[in-house]
Amino acid sequence: MNPRIGNEAQKCSATRVLVTEGRGKGARLVYVANGKLNFVLAESNALDILRLWHEGMNVGFVSKNGLYAMPDDFLHSFPAGMLYTCGLDAIGNVEGHPPHGRIHSVPAEIRELKADEEGVRIVAEIRDTALFGENIVITRTIETKADSAELKLTDRLENRAFRDEKYCLLYHVNVGWPLVDTGAVLKGNFIESRPRTPWAEHEKAKMLVVEPPVDNFEEACYFHRTRDGVMSLVNRKLGLKFSVRSSLRKFVEWKSRASGDYVIGLEPCTCWLDGDMKMSVLKHGRSVTHSVNLSVEKMK
């Protein structure tokens, strides 16, 4: 016990809230603070990480849609946010499936919420189910220690159906201004990198460099295979490095220079998009675990 405080919320806190007005009306969120990081979890949407601040500075990218709780098509409702989970049925555009799959639209069921002097731990279940179909339960754990500039997300996928199931996952981690700004660079221990489209091939020489925004500039995506499951965005002007560390070794890089849609995505994934989307198989009664760590580091 710390004799200097009477309420542990003075050190770390996790508060569940209900949005009562505006475009996000009806959404359930969890506001978390650990003394270094503040972040918002979308309880209504798979406990995804909607916002993240480091010592008061914005880290993630918030789309023009922002928090939008009403059902709508992907482009008119995609909030981006710090981490948006894609899958389990599809990533990218797959005929017969919503863009980036349906799992983000599944509400989380919180099983544990703890905040004390040591840190914050939240555990929830996200159930991907269908009558006569799949029954995959994700146990999602989000943890951060007091005064830490790092948070950890761990997903345990358990196949509770009486058959084997295919699945795919992509963690759509989105970094925005001011970390994303002219002169920032991407770093990684890459084995290979390749463009997704002919336009991305045209822009390939600049794929690891953040350039200034341009009105209506076309996005580009790249597929990176890493040796260690780490990609970072380094902004020397701010003296900060944002890193994504994952149990997955594949990353999709999403680079948008468009004014108002200025973002870099560092996206660990189980498979690539488009024709390279090769689903994993989870045997019935078995489980698999994936993890993603997000951190902000001050550089010397």
Phi and psi restraints in degrees (value plus and minus 20) as a CYANA .aco file:
   2 ASN   PHI    -118.3   -78.3
   2 ASN   PSI      94.8   134.8
   3 PRO   PHI     -88.6   -48.6
   3 PRO   PSI     -28.7    11.3
   4 ARG   PHI    -105.9   -65.9
   4 ARG   PSI     -30.8     9.2
   5 ILE   PHI    -151.8  -111.8
   5 ILE   PSI     130.8   170.8
   6 GLY   PHI    -129.0   -89.0
   6 GLY   PSI     -31.4     8.6
   7 ASN   PHI    -156.2  -116.2
   7 ASN   PSI     105.4   145.4
   8 GLU   PHI     -84.7   -44.7
   8 GLU   PSI     -37.4     2.6
   9 ALA   PHI     -84.2   -44.2
   9 ALA   PSI     -36.8     3.2
  10 GLN   PHI     -88.5   -48.5
  10 GLN   PSI     -42.1    -2.1
  11 LYS   PHI    -120.6   -80.6
  11 LYS   PSI     -77.3   -37.3
  12 CYS   PHI    -158.7  -118.7
  12 CYS   PSI     127.5   167.5
  13 SER   PHI    -168.2  -128.2
  13 SER   PSI     134.8   174.8
  14 ALA   PHI    -164.6  -124.6
  14 ALA   PSI      94.6   134.6
  15 THR   PHI    -143.3  -103.3
  15 THR   PSI     103.7   143.7
  16 ARG   PHI    -106.0   -66.0
  16 ARG   PSI     113.6   153.6
  17 VAL   PHI    -154.2  -114.2
  17 VAL   PSI     138.4   178.4
  18 LEU   PHI    -138.1   -98.1
  18 LEU   PSI     105.2   145.2
  19 VAL   PHI     -96.4   -56.4
  19 VAL   PSI     107.5   147.5
  20 THR   PHI    -130.3   -90.3
  20 THR   PSI     -21.0    19.0
  21 GLU   PHI    -175.7  -135.7
  21 GLU   PSI     148.7   188.7
  22 GLY   PHI      56.8    96.8
  22 GLY   PSI    -188.9  -148.9
  23 ARG   PHI     -84.5   -44.5
  23 ARG   PSI     -42.6    -2.6
  24 GLY   PHI    -114.6   -74.6
  24 GLY   PSI      -9.6    30.4
  25 LYS   PHI     -73.7   -33.7
  25 LYS   PSI     109.4   149.4
  26 GLY   PHI      77.6   117.6
  26 GLY   PSI     -34.3     5.7
  27 ALA   PHI     -92.2   -52.2
  27 ALA   PSI     122.5   162.5
  28 ARG   PHI    -126.0   -86.0
  28 ARG   PSI     108.0   148.0
  29 LEU   PHI    -148.2  -108.2
  29 LEU   PSI     142.1   182.1
  30 VAL   PHI    -147.0  -107.0
  30 VAL   PSI     100.0   140.0
  31 TYR   PHI    -115.2   -75.2
  31 TYR   PSI     105.8   145.8
  32 VAL   PHI    -143.6  -103.6
  32 VAL   PSI     119.1   159.1
  33 ALA   PHI    -158.3  -118.3
  33 ALA   PSI     118.2   158.2
  34 ASN   PHI    -146.9  -106.9
  34 ASN   PSI      -9.0    31.0
  35 GLY   PHI      76.5   116.5
  35 GLY   PSI     -42.0    -2.0
  36 LYS   PHI    -142.6  -102.6
  36 LYS   PSI     -62.7   -22.7
  37 LEU   PHI    -132.4   -92.4
  37 LEU   PSI     125.3   165.3
  38 ASN   PHI    -143.3  -103.3
  38 ASN   PSI     112.8   152.8
  39 PHE   PHI    -167.6  -127.6
  39 PHE   PSI     140.2   180.2
  40 VAL   PHI    -141.1  -101.1
  40 VAL   PSI     107.4   147.4
  41 LEU   PHI    -124.0   -84.0
  41 LEU   PSI     119.7   159.7
  42 ALA   PHI    -113.4   -73.4
  42 ALA   PSI      71.5   111.5
  43 GLU   PHI     -80.4   -40.4
  43 GLU   PSI     -53.0   -13.0
  44 SER   PHI     -94.1   -54.1
  44 SER   PSI     -32.5     7.5
  45 ASN   PHI    -154.6  -114.6
  45 ASN   PSI      51.8    91.8
  46 ALA   PHI      42.2    82.2
  46 ALA   PSI      -3.2    36.8
  47 LEU   PHI      39.5    79.5
  47 LEU   PSI      12.4    52.4
  48 ASP   PHI     -86.4   -46.4
  48 ASP   PSI     141.0   181.0
  49 ILE   PHI    -113.6   -73.6
  49 ILE   PSI      84.1   124.1
  50 LEU   PHI     -97.7   -57.7
  50 LEU   PSI     -63.3   -23.3
  51 ARG   PHI    -157.5  -117.5
  51 ARG   PSI     134.4   174.4
  52 LEU   PHI    -168.8  -128.8
  52 LEU   PSI     111.1   151.1
  53 TRP   PHI    -143.9  -103.9
  53 TRP   PSI     121.3   161.3
  54 HIS   PHI    -134.8   -94.8
  54 HIS   PSI      94.4   134.4
  55 GLU   PHI      28.3    68.3
  55 GLU   PSI      22.4    62.4
  56 GLY   PHI      67.4   107.4
  56 GLY   PSI     -27.5    12.5
  57 MET   PHI    -116.9   -76.9
  57 MET   PSI     112.2   152.2
  58 ASN   PHI     -82.1   -42.1
  58 ASN   PSI     120.0   160.0
  59 VAL   PHI    -134.1   -94.1
  59 VAL   PSI     -66.6   -26.6
  60 GLY   PHI    -101.6   -61.6
  60 GLY   PSI     151.2   191.2
  61 PHE   PHI    -120.3   -80.3
  61 PHE   PSI     107.7   147.7
  62 VAL   PHI    -128.8   -88.8
  62 VAL   PSI      99.9   139.9
  63 SER   PHI     -90.5   -50.5
  63 SER   PSI     149.0   189.0
  64 LYS   PHI     -79.1   -39.1
  64 LYS   PSI     -46.9    -6.9
  65 ASN   PHI     -87.2   -47.2
  65 ASN   PSI     -56.2   -16.2
  66 GLY   PHI      39.7    79.7
  66 GLY   PSI    -174.0  -134.0
  67 LEU   PHI     -95.1   -55.1
  67 LEU   PSI      94.4   134.4
  68 TYR   PHI    -154.6  -114.6
  68 TYR   PSI      84.8   124.8
  69 ALA   PHI    -106.3   -66.3
  69 ALA   PSI     -30.8     9.2
  70 MET   PHI    -100.6   -60.6
  70 MET   PSI     123.4   163.4
  71 PRO   PHI     -83.8   -43.8
  71 PRO   PSI     115.3   155.3
  72 ASP   PHI    -182.2  -142.2
  72 ASP   PSI     153.5   193.5
  73 ASP   PHI     -89.2   -49.2
  73 ASP   PSI     143.4   183.4
  74 PHE   PHI     -77.5   -37.5
  74 PHE   PSI     -69.3   -29.3
  75 LEU   PHI     -85.6   -45.6
  75 LEU   PSI     -47.2    -7.2
  76 HIS   PHI    -112.1   -72.1
  76 HIS   PSI     -24.3    15.7
  77 SER   PHI    -149.3  -109.3
  77 SER   PSI     -33.2     6.8
  78 PHE   PHI     -80.5   -40.5
  78 PHE   PSI      95.8   135.8
  79 PRO   PHI    -105.1   -65.1
  79 PRO   PSI     -31.7     8.3
  80 ALA   PHI      41.2    81.2
  80 ALA   PSI    -118.1   -78.1
  81 GLY   PHI      62.6   102.6
  81 GLY   PSI    -199.1  -159.1
  82 MET   PHI     -92.1   -52.1
  82 MET   PSI     -60.8   -20.8
  83 LEU   PHI    -167.5  -127.5
  83 LEU   PSI     102.5   142.5
  84 TYR   PHI    -141.9  -101.9
  84 TYR   PSI      98.9   138.9
  85 THR   PHI    -102.2   -62.2
  85 THR   PSI     110.8   150.8
  86 CYS   PHI    -134.8   -94.8
  86 CYS   PSI     118.9   158.9
  87 GLY   PHI     108.8   148.8
  87 GLY   PSI    -180.7  -140.7
  88 LEU   PHI    -104.0   -64.0
  88 LEU   PSI     -28.5    11.5
  89 ASP   PHI    -108.1   -68.1
  89 ASP   PSI     -45.7    -5.7
  90 ALA   PHI    -183.4  -143.4
  90 ALA   PSI     131.9   171.9
  91 ILE   PHI    -149.8  -109.8
  91 ILE   PSI     126.6   166.6
  92 GLY   PHI      54.9    94.9
  92 GLY   PSI    -171.1  -131.1
  93 ASN   PHI    -125.2   -85.2
  93 ASN   PSI      95.5   135.5
  94 VAL   PHI    -148.7  -108.7
  94 VAL   PSI     106.9   146.9
  95 GLU   PHI     -77.1   -37.1
  95 GLU   PSI     113.5   153.5
  96 GLY   PHI      68.7   108.7
  96 GLY   PSI     -20.2    19.8
  97 HIS   PHI    -150.5  -110.5
  97 HIS   PSI     130.7   170.7
  98 PRO   PHI     -85.5   -45.5
  98 PRO   PSI     129.6   169.6
  99 PRO   PHI     -72.6   -32.6
  99 PRO   PSI     110.6   150.6
 100 HIS   PHI      43.7    83.7
 100 HIS   PSI      -0.7    39.3
 101 GLY   PHI      60.1   100.1
 101 GLY   PSI    -198.3  -158.3
 102 ARG   PHI    -125.9   -85.9
 102 ARG   PSI     -28.0    12.0
 103 ILE   PHI     -84.5   -44.5
 103 ILE   PSI     -52.8   -12.8
 104 HIS   PHI     -80.9   -40.9
 104 HIS   PSI     -48.0    -8.0
 105 SER   PHI    -102.9   -62.9
 105 SER   PSI     -23.2    16.8
 106 VAL   PHI    -108.0   -68.0
 106 VAL   PSI     104.1   144.1
 107 PRO   PHI     -85.1   -45.1
 107 PRO   PSI     124.7   164.7
 108 ALA   PHI    -104.8   -64.8
 108 ALA   PSI     128.3   168.3
 109 GLU   PHI    -132.5   -92.5
 109 GLU   PSI      86.0   126.0
 110 ILE   PHI     -92.6   -52.6
 110 ILE   PSI     106.7   146.7
 111 ARG   PHI    -124.3   -84.3
 111 ARG   PSI     -45.9    -5.9
 112 GLU   PHI    -169.7  -129.7
 112 GLU   PSI     116.1   156.1
 113 LEU   PHI    -162.6  -122.6
 113 LEU   PSI      95.5   135.5
 114 LYS   PHI    -155.7  -115.7
 114 LYS   PSI     109.5   149.5
 115 ALA   PHI    -157.7  -117.7
 115 ALA   PSI     104.3   144.3
 116 ASP   PHI    -168.7  -128.7
 116 ASP   PSI    -185.2  -145.2
 117 GLU   PHI     -82.9   -42.9
 117 GLU   PSI     -44.3    -4.3
 118 GLU   PHI    -102.5   -62.5
 118 GLU   PSI     -51.1   -11.1
 119 GLY   PHI     135.9   175.9
 119 GLY   PSI    -179.3  -139.3
 120 VAL   PHI    -148.4  -108.4
 120 VAL   PSI     118.7   158.7
 121 ARG   PHI    -158.9  -118.9
 121 ARG   PSI     106.5   146.5
 122 ILE   PHI    -149.9  -109.9
 122 ILE   PSI     110.1   150.1
 123 VAL   PHI    -143.6  -103.6
 123 VAL   PSI     112.3   152.3
 124 ALA   PHI    -162.0  -122.0
 124 ALA   PSI     140.0   180.0
 125 GLU   PHI    -131.3   -91.3
 125 GLU   PSI     116.4   156.4
 126 ILE   PHI    -142.1  -102.1
 126 ILE   PSI     100.5   140.5
 127 ARG   PHI    -127.2   -87.2
 127 ARG   PSI      98.4   138.4
 128 ASP   PHI    -122.0   -82.0
 128 ASP   PSI      79.6   119.6
 129 THR   PHI    -155.1  -115.1
 129 THR   PSI     140.4   180.4
 130 ALA   PHI    -175.3  -135.3
 130 ALA   PSI     123.4   163.4
 131 LEU   PHI     -78.9   -38.9
 131 LEU   PSI     108.6   148.6
 132 PHE   PHI      42.7    82.7
 132 PHE   PSI      -0.8    39.2
 133 GLY   PHI    -157.4  -117.4
 133 GLY   PSI    -161.8  -121.8
 134 GLU   PHI     -90.2   -50.2
 134 GLU   PSI     139.3   179.3
 135 ASN   PHI    -172.2  -132.2
 135 ASN   PSI      53.7    93.7
 136 ILE   PHI    -124.8   -84.8
 136 ILE   PSI     106.6   146.6
 137 VAL   PHI    -131.1   -91.1
 137 VAL   PSI     102.6   142.6
 138 ILE   PHI    -115.6   -75.6
 138 ILE   PSI     102.1   142.1
 139 THR   PHI    -116.8   -76.8
 139 THR   PSI      88.2   128.2
 140 ARG   PHI    -122.3   -82.3
 140 ARG   PSI     105.3   145.3
 141 THR   PHI    -137.3   -97.3
 141 THR   PSI     107.2   147.2
 142 ILE   PHI    -139.2   -99.2
 142 ILE   PSI     104.9   144.9
 143 GLU   PHI    -153.6  -113.6
 143 GLU   PSI     126.4   166.4
 144 THR   PHI    -171.8  -131.8
 144 THR   PSI     124.1   164.1
 145 LYS   PHI    -111.3   -71.3
 145 LYS   PSI     136.2   176.2
 146 ALA   PHI     -78.3   -38.3
 146 ALA   PSI     116.0   156.0
 147 ASP   PHI      40.9    80.9
 147 ASP   PSI       3.8    43.8
 148 SER   PHI    -119.7   -79.7
 148 SER   PSI     127.5   167.5
 149 ALA   PHI    -119.8   -79.8
 149 ALA   PSI       7.9    47.9
 150 GLU   PHI    -157.1  -117.1
 150 GLU   PSI     122.6   162.6
 151 LEU   PHI    -151.0  -111.0
 151 LEU   PSI     130.7   170.7
 152 LYS   PHI    -143.3  -103.3
 152 LYS   PSI     110.7   150.7
 153 LEU   PHI    -133.1   -93.1
 153 LEU   PSI     106.7   146.7
 154 THR   PHI    -144.8  -104.8
 154 THR   PSI     106.9   146.9
 155 ASP   PHI    -133.6   -93.6
 155 ASP   PSI     104.1   144.1
 156 ARG   PHI    -128.1   -88.1
 156 ARG   PSI      93.7   133.7
 157 LEU   PHI    -115.4   -75.4
 157 LEU   PSI     103.3   143.3
 158 GLU   PHI    -140.0  -100.0
 158 GLU   PSI     107.2   147.2
 159 ASN   PHI    -109.6   -69.6
 159 ASN   PSI      83.4   123.4
 160 ARG   PHI    -115.7   -75.7
 160 ARG   PSI     -13.7    26.3
 161 ALA   PHI    -100.1   -60.1
 161 ALA   PSI     148.8   188.8
 162 PHE   PHI    -121.2   -81.2
 162 PHE   PSI      20.3    60.3
 163 ARG   PHI    -181.9  -141.9
 163 ARG   PSI     141.9   181.9
 164 ASP   PHI     -92.0   -52.0
 164 ASP   PSI     129.1   169.1
 165 GLU   PHI    -149.4  -109.4
 165 GLU   PSI     125.0   165.0
 166 LYS   PHI    -112.0   -72.0
 166 LYS   PSI     128.0   168.0
 167 TYR   PHI    -174.2  -134.2
 167 TYR   PSI     141.1   181.1
 168 CYS   PHI    -162.7  -122.7
 168 CYS   PSI     136.3   176.3
 169 LEU   PHI    -163.8  -123.8
 169 LEU   PSI     119.5   159.5
 170 LEU   PHI    -161.0  -121.0
 170 LEU   PSI     106.1   146.1
 171 TYR   PHI    -116.0   -76.0
 171 TYR   PSI      82.8   122.8
 172 HIS   PHI    -100.6   -60.6
 172 HIS   PSI      63.2   103.2
 173 VAL   PHI    -107.8   -67.8
 173 VAL   PSI     102.7   142.7
 174 ASN   PHI    -141.3  -101.3
 174 ASN   PSI     100.9   140.9
 175 VAL   PHI    -126.2   -86.2
 175 VAL   PSI     115.9   155.9
 176 GLY   PHI    -143.9  -103.9
 176 GLY   PSI    -196.2  -156.2
 177 TRP   PHI     -84.8   -44.8
 177 TRP   PSI     123.5   163.5
 178 PRO   PHI    -111.2   -71.2
 178 PRO   PSI     -25.2    14.8
 179 LEU   PHI     -83.7   -43.7
 179 LEU   PSI     -62.0   -22.0
 180 VAL   PHI    -102.9   -62.9
 180 VAL   PSI      86.4   126.4
 181 ASP   PHI    -179.1  -139.1
 181 ASP   PSI     143.4   183.4
 182 THR   PHI     -72.0   -32.0
 182 THR   PSI     108.0   148.0
 183 GLY   PHI      79.2   119.2
 183 GLY   PSI     -37.7     2.3
 184 ALA   PHI     -87.7   -47.7
 184 ALA   PSI     134.0   174.0
 185 VAL   PHI    -154.6  -114.6
 185 VAL   PSI     135.1   175.1
 186 LEU   PHI    -117.6   -77.6
 186 LEU   PSI     121.8   161.8
 187 LYS   PHI    -147.8  -107.8
 187 LYS   PSI     127.1   167.1
 188 GLY   PHI    -194.1  -154.1
 188 GLY   PSI     136.0   176.0
 189 ASN   PHI    -113.0   -73.0
 189 ASN   PSI      60.8   100.8
 190 PHE   PHI    -106.9   -66.9
 190 PHE   PSI     116.7   156.7
 191 ILE   PHI    -108.5   -68.5
 191 ILE   PSI     -61.0   -21.0
 192 GLU   PHI    -173.6  -133.6
 192 GLU   PSI     134.0   174.0
 193 SER   PHI    -161.8  -121.8
 193 SER   PSI     114.1   154.1
 194 ARG   PHI    -165.3  -125.3
 194 ARG   PSI     128.9   168.9
 195 PRO   PHI     -98.4   -58.4
 195 PRO   PSI     134.4   174.4
 196 ARG   PHI    -104.5   -64.5
 196 ARG   PSI     -54.0   -14.0
 197 THR   PHI    -153.6  -113.6
 197 THR   PSI     146.1   186.1
 198 PRO   PHI     -77.3   -37.3
 198 PRO   PSI     -57.2   -17.2
 199 TRP   PHI     -84.8   -44.8
 199 TRP   PSI     -61.4   -21.4
 200 ALA   PHI     -83.3   -43.3
 200 ALA   PSI     -56.8   -16.8
 201 GLU   PHI     -81.1   -41.1
 201 GLU   PSI     -61.6   -21.6
 202 HIS   PHI     -80.7   -40.7
 202 HIS   PSI     -54.9   -14.9
 203 GLU   PHI    -117.2   -77.2
 203 GLU   PSI     -13.5    26.5
 204 LYS   PHI     -78.7   -38.7
 204 LYS   PSI     -56.1   -16.1
 205 ALA   PHI     -80.5   -40.5
 205 ALA   PSI     -41.7    -1.7
 206 LYS   PHI    -131.6   -91.6
 206 LYS   PSI      -2.7    37.3
 207 MET   PHI     -86.3   -46.3
 207 MET   PSI     -43.5    -3.5
 208 LEU   PHI    -124.0   -84.0
 208 LEU   PSI     -10.1    29.9
 209 VAL   PHI    -137.6   -97.6
 209 VAL   PSI     112.9   152.9
 210 VAL   PHI    -106.6   -66.6
 210 VAL   PSI     105.5   145.5
 211 GLU   PHI    -130.7   -90.7
 211 GLU   PSI     147.5   187.5
 212 PRO   PHI     -87.6   -47.6
 212 PRO   PSI     136.0   176.0
 213 PRO   PHI     -87.7   -47.7
 213 PRO   PSI     129.6   169.6
 214 VAL   PHI    -154.6  -114.6
 214 VAL   PSI     115.5   155.5
 215 ASP   PHI     -78.1   -38.1
 215 ASP   PSI     108.1   148.1
 216 ASN   PHI      39.7    79.7
 216 ASN   PSI      10.4    50.4
 217 PHE   PHI     -96.0   -56.0
 217 PHE   PSI     117.7   157.7
 218 GLU   PHI     -92.1   -52.1
 218 GLU   PSI     119.7   159.7
 219 GLU   PHI     -90.5   -50.5
 219 GLU   PSI     142.7   182.7
 220 ALA   PHI    -161.3  -121.3
 220 ALA   PSI     125.3   165.3
 221 CYS   PHI    -147.3  -107.3
 221 CYS   PSI     126.6   166.6
 222 TYR   PHI    -153.9  -113.9
 222 TYR   PSI     126.8   166.8
 223 PHE   PHI    -125.2   -85.2
 223 PHE   PSI      98.7   138.7
 224 HIS   PHI    -134.2   -94.2
 224 HIS   PSI     113.6   153.6
 225 ARG   PHI    -127.1   -87.1
 225 ARG   PSI     102.9   142.9
 226 THR   PHI    -127.7   -87.7
 226 THR   PSI     140.4   180.4
 227 ARG   PHI    -101.8   -61.8
 227 ARG   PSI     -47.5    -7.5
 228 ASP   PHI    -148.0  -108.0
 228 ASP   PSI     -15.8    24.2
 229 GLY   PHI      51.7    91.7
 229 GLY   PSI      10.8    50.8
 230 VAL   PHI    -148.4  -108.4
 230 VAL   PSI     111.8   151.8
 231 MET   PHI    -153.6  -113.6
 231 MET   PSI     123.6   163.6
 232 SER   PHI    -153.7  -113.7
 232 SER   PSI     132.5   172.5
 233 LEU   PHI    -134.8   -94.8
 233 LEU   PSI     100.3   140.3
 234 VAL   PHI    -129.5   -89.5
 234 VAL   PSI     103.4   143.4
 235 ASN   PHI    -138.2   -98.2
 235 ASN   PSI      77.1   117.1
 236 ARG   PHI     -91.9   -51.9
 236 ARG   PSI     -46.5    -6.5
 237 LYS   PHI     -82.6   -42.6
 237 LYS   PSI     -58.6   -18.6
 238 LEU   PHI    -108.5   -68.5
 238 LEU   PSI     -34.0     6.0
 239 GLY   PHI      50.2    90.2
 239 GLY   PSI      13.4    53.4
 240 LEU   PHI    -150.2  -110.2
 240 LEU   PSI     127.7   167.7
 241 LYS   PHI    -147.6  -107.6
 241 LYS   PSI     104.3   144.3
 242 PHE   PHI    -121.9   -81.9
 242 PHE   PSI     108.8   148.8
 243 SER   PHI    -146.5  -106.5
 243 SER   PSI     124.2   164.2
 244 VAL   PHI    -135.0   -95.0
 244 VAL   PSI      99.2   139.2
 245 ARG   PHI    -136.6   -96.6
 245 ARG   PSI     105.5   145.5
 246 SER   PHI    -155.1  -115.1
 246 SER   PSI     134.9   174.9
 247 SER   PHI     -90.8   -50.8
 247 SER   PSI     -35.8     4.2
 248 LEU   PHI    -110.4   -70.4
 248 LEU   PSI     125.6   165.6
 249 ARG   PHI    -120.9   -80.9
 249 ARG   PSI     -35.3     4.7
 250 LYS   PHI    -112.2   -72.2
 250 LYS   PSI     121.5   161.5
 251 PHE   PHI    -153.7  -113.7
 251 PHE   PSI     120.5   160.5
 252 VAL   PHI    -120.2   -80.2
 252 VAL   PSI     110.2   150.2
 253 GLU   PHI    -119.4   -79.4
 253 GLU   PSI     103.6   143.6
 254 TRP   PHI    -127.7   -87.7
 254 TRP   PSI      99.3   139.3
 255 LYS   PHI    -141.5  -101.5
 255 LYS   PSI      94.9   134.9
 256 SER   PHI    -142.7  -102.7
 256 SER   PSI      99.8   139.8
 257 ARG   PHI    -116.6   -76.6
 257 ARG   PSI     -19.6    20.4
 258 ALA   PHI     -82.8   -42.8
 258 ALA   PSI     113.9   153.9
 259 SER   PHI     -77.2   -37.2
 259 SER   PSI     110.5   150.5
 260 GLY   PHI      63.8   103.8
 260 GLY   PSI     -37.4     2.6
 261 ASP   PHI    -146.3  -106.3
 261 ASP   PSI      28.5    68.5
 262 TYR   PHI    -112.7   -72.7
 262 TYR   PSI      86.3   126.3
 263 VAL   PHI    -176.7  -136.7
 263 VAL   PSI     129.8   169.8
 264 ILE   PHI    -141.4  -101.4
 264 ILE   PSI     104.6   144.6
 265 GLY   PHI    -123.4   -83.4
 265 GLY   PSI     109.6   149.6
 266 LEU   PHI    -136.4   -96.4
 266 LEU   PSI      84.5   124.5
 267 GLU   PHI    -144.1  -104.1
 267 GLU   PSI      74.3   114.3
 268 PRO   PHI     -82.4   -42.4
 268 PRO   PSI     123.1   163.1
 269 CYS   PHI    -171.6  -131.6
 269 CYS   PSI     138.4   178.4
 270 THR   PHI    -104.6   -64.6
 270 THR   PSI     -40.0     0.0
 271 CYS   PHI    -178.4  -138.4
 271 CYS   PSI     148.0   188.0
 272 TRP   PHI    -100.7   -60.7
 272 TRP   PSI     158.3   198.3
 273 LEU   PHI    -115.6   -75.6
 273 LEU   PSI     157.2   197.2
 274 ASP   PHI      42.6    82.6
 274 ASP   PSI    -156.9  -116.9
 275 GLY   PHI     -89.1   -49.1
 275 GLY   PSI     -32.0     8.0
 276 ASP   PHI    -114.8   -74.8
 276 ASP   PSI      -7.9    32.1
 277 MET   PHI     -98.1   -58.1
 277 MET   PSI      73.6   113.6
 278 LYS   PHI    -123.6   -83.6
 278 LYS   PSI      91.6   131.6
 279 MET   PHI     -88.9   -48.9
 279 MET   PSI     127.0   167.0
 280 SER   PHI    -106.2   -66.2
 280 SER   PSI     139.7   179.7
 281 VAL   PHI    -135.4   -95.4
 281 VAL   PSI     108.4   148.4
 282 LEU   PHI    -132.1   -92.1
 282 LEU   PSI      93.5   133.5
 283 LYS   PHI     -84.1   -44.1
 283 LYS   PSI     130.0   170.0
 284 HIS   PHI     -86.0   -46.0
 284 HIS   PSI     116.4   156.4
 285 GLY   PHI      61.5   101.5
 285 GLY   PSI     -20.6    19.4
 286 ARG   PHI    -126.0   -86.0
 286 ARG   PSI     149.4   189.4
 287 SER   PHI    -159.0  -119.0
 287 SER   PSI     141.8   181.8
 288 VAL   PHI    -164.1  -124.1
 288 VAL   PSI     128.8   168.8
 289 THR   PHI    -143.4  -103.4
 289 THR   PSI     114.9   154.9
 290 HIS   PHI    -147.0  -107.0
 290 HIS   PSI     131.4   171.4
 291 SER   PHI    -158.2  -118.2
 291 SER   PSI     131.6   171.6
 292 VAL   PHI    -158.9  -118.9
 292 VAL   PSI     104.1   144.1
 293 ASN   PHI    -129.2   -89.2
 293 ASN   PSI     113.2   153.2
 294 LEU   PHI    -135.3   -95.3
 294 LEU   PSI     112.7   152.7
 295 SER   PHI    -166.3  -126.3
 295 SER   PSI     132.5   172.5
 296 VAL   PHI    -141.9  -101.9
 296 VAL   PSI     106.8   146.8
 297 GLU   PHI    -142.0  -102.0
 297 GLU   PSI     112.9   152.9
 298 LYS   PHI    -101.1   -61.1
 298 LYS   PSI     110.5   150.5
 299 MET   PHI    -113.9   -73.9
 299 MET   PSI     127.7   167.7
